Amino acid sequence: MVDEKVNKPGVHWKALLALIFLAVACALQGCEDFYRQTCVWHSDLNIKGCSYYGFRGCIQHCTYCLTPNGPDECAQMKCAAYCAGRENADCMRNYAALCNIALEEGFKANTSTGSTYYTCDVQCSSARAASVALPLALTLAASGIPKRFLVLGGVLAWMTSLQGCGCSPPSPQLSWRPDSAVFDERTRRVVDGIWMGNPSWVWWPELESEDYQCVDMHPTLDICASWTSHEWNCGEHDFGMCKCFQLDANNRYCEKWSCHSLEADQEICHHTHSENGEDGVQCYYNAFPMNYDVYNQIMEQQAGGWLTTGENAMHHWWRPTSLWRADIGRRLGEEELLHKPEEEILSDYVGYLRQHNASEVERLEKLGVITDPRRLAGTIDWPPLYAYSPAARHLYFRWGDVCIVNGDNVVLAKRYCNYWREIETEIQICECRAEDVDGRSCARWTCEDRDVGLFSVLFRTTQSIDQYTEGVEFESYTCTRTNVDGECVSWQGDISSLEEVEWTSCQAVDASTHRLGAVWVCDEWELPKTRDLFYESNIGILCTFIFIELFVVCCLARSVDEDGDALFLTACLSWSIGLCLLPFLVLTLGFYGFLFAGGVFWLGRFCCCGVLCMMNLKLPESVRAERPSNRVRMQRGASKILGRQTSSIMPSTKTAEATNETNETNQNNDTNQNNQTGGEGTAS
């Protein structure tokens, strides 16, 4: 019995140690799992009805959007379904529409019996996503944390604006300047003549310079079919290729075109180690100018298997050749092009399209658009599906000692790279909306950017998704001048996204834009957009102003006294603080922001002044005539307020005065008594 009792504690200790080791093993599980926390809503798009910060915070706490074999788009859709279900009915409804489109176009397959099924089991209209391991506590915290610290948004924006130190901003290429009054209306700083505020405190537009050059003509028509796109400022440098893929009905101008660009950040980031052992990331300006050679070299490295932005670069489809040339690289290899007739090349290309873009070919055939392989080859949108493929966004390559990464793989690259630079992909699709009166050129056209990275499965479609999303950079252009041949040689553009408004003006350098080597330049001015008063990024600013005002109100409530000296002092301080806050409040949040965050408090200030006036009128004329100056009243008020705060340590002034009076009275009484006693003794 004794031995058993002695052994029992040992057994308990062994079991406890086993539990501890098991807990440590569970805690360490996945420490080297680089693909666990890889979900990021990197897109500039936002689903309508979904909160800007809460939805993104939820997405970032999903797991395994990237795997060692590449992105898991089904898991991404399940993650987004879960997060949309946590939002509201509008968010869930718009997400379900995008999810159903993605299922139809990306996950629909046929069985041997002819029936169809979906290879992804996501429930588009339900928030349940059991197969996604999502830590709910962290997700709830992530959706709440940004709202508490949104007041830092202005500081972060200011710090971001300083990143260009050491960079010389581009110089304007045109004499045109945007009208400030119209710009204020476009940014919604002024609506119907009412000032709506400027929370970003960016008052002067930033310039982005652009130039374009025609590099390939249509083989039979006098139309530029391919041109380069070049944009730059201190923050980023873009270069890409644009191609026309559809002409108008009369073959006079390009009706639809698209651009593929690489956007390089003009800063390098690296790891830092502080003396206290904390690690961080520091970024500094480092110019990385983009041109065709750099663009082509990056695409070549991607073609060699080291992909960074997801494009399958085989067949060199980005090269400056039009879609109508038989020797276009994206259809067949260059050696095959030299030994095959044109019709056989087109036939092979149509076979390729039926294999890789069967849904689009089927849709066009049902509409009766497809009559021959040549027309089909010019009907499918450019860039090709290669450009939208996210199959390798988790990979990166090195440019010297610097890793070239994107927003989706930067978390992984930080583990392996000491220095890295972010280069993103932009896809732009444009379409002519109206032609000029002579029908010789396009008079009005629009463009929109589409997402390429993670979660692009929800936006990778040719269907219109404007009714489900917000934040698409929508560009609307209008021709302002044509030449004698009816070609548009000058135009202006109104560009708007969820975060900013851009106003651009372009002009052809040569007399014509439809000749090989023709150049046109643009000046694009950018300003942040003023959002609604109760937008998520404004909540922190509103709370800050209201908190300061409430603090002053509490001080006023504690300073009410009989003669009004303490109230007079606190009222003066309240007016001083209010006048200091007023310009910042109005400039930041506008007229309606002033009414919401300061209107009641200013009404209280006027009421406080009225109370002081009434208290002054109730005093007798003699008392008012002998009333001390305002300076003395403020000193007395300060003494009263300080006396109240230290009443537990020191006696108040009135108590001291009363004590002194009592002492004097007692002394007088004692003196009188002594006098009376002395007199009686003498008499006796």
Secondary structure, DSSP 8 states (H G I E B T S, - for coil): -HHHHHHHHHHHHHHHHHHHHHHHHHHHTTTT-TTTT------S-EETTS-HHHHHHHHTTS--SEETTEE-HHHHHHHHHHHHHTT-HHHHHHHHHHHHHHHHHHSEEE-TTS-EEES----TT-S--TTS---HHHHHHHHHHHHHTGGGHHHHHHHHHGGGTT------SSS----HHHHHHHTTSEETTEE---TT---S-EEEEEEEEEEEE-SSSSSEEEEEEEEE-SSEEEEEEEEEEEE-TTSSSEEEEEEEEEEEESEEEEEEE-TTS-EEEEEEE------HHHHHHHHHHHHTT--SSS---GGGTTSS--TT-TT-TTTS-HHHHHHS-HHHHHHHHHHHHHHHSHHHHHHHHHTT--SSHHHHHHHS-SS-HHHH--TTTT--EEETTEEEE-TTTHHHHHHH-SEEEEEEEEEEEEEEEEE-TTSSSEEEEEEEEE--STTGGGT-SSS--TTTEE---EEEEEEEEE-TTS-EEEEEEEEE-SSEEEEEEEEESSS-SSSTT-EEEEEEEEEE----TTSHHHHHHHHHHHHHHHHHHHHHHTT--SSSHHHHHHHHHHHHHHHHHHHHHHHHHHHHHHHHHTHHHHHHHHHHHHHHHHHHHHS-HHHHHT---HHHHHHHHHHHHHHHHTTTTS--HHHHHHHHHHHHHHHHHHHHHHHHHHHHHHH-
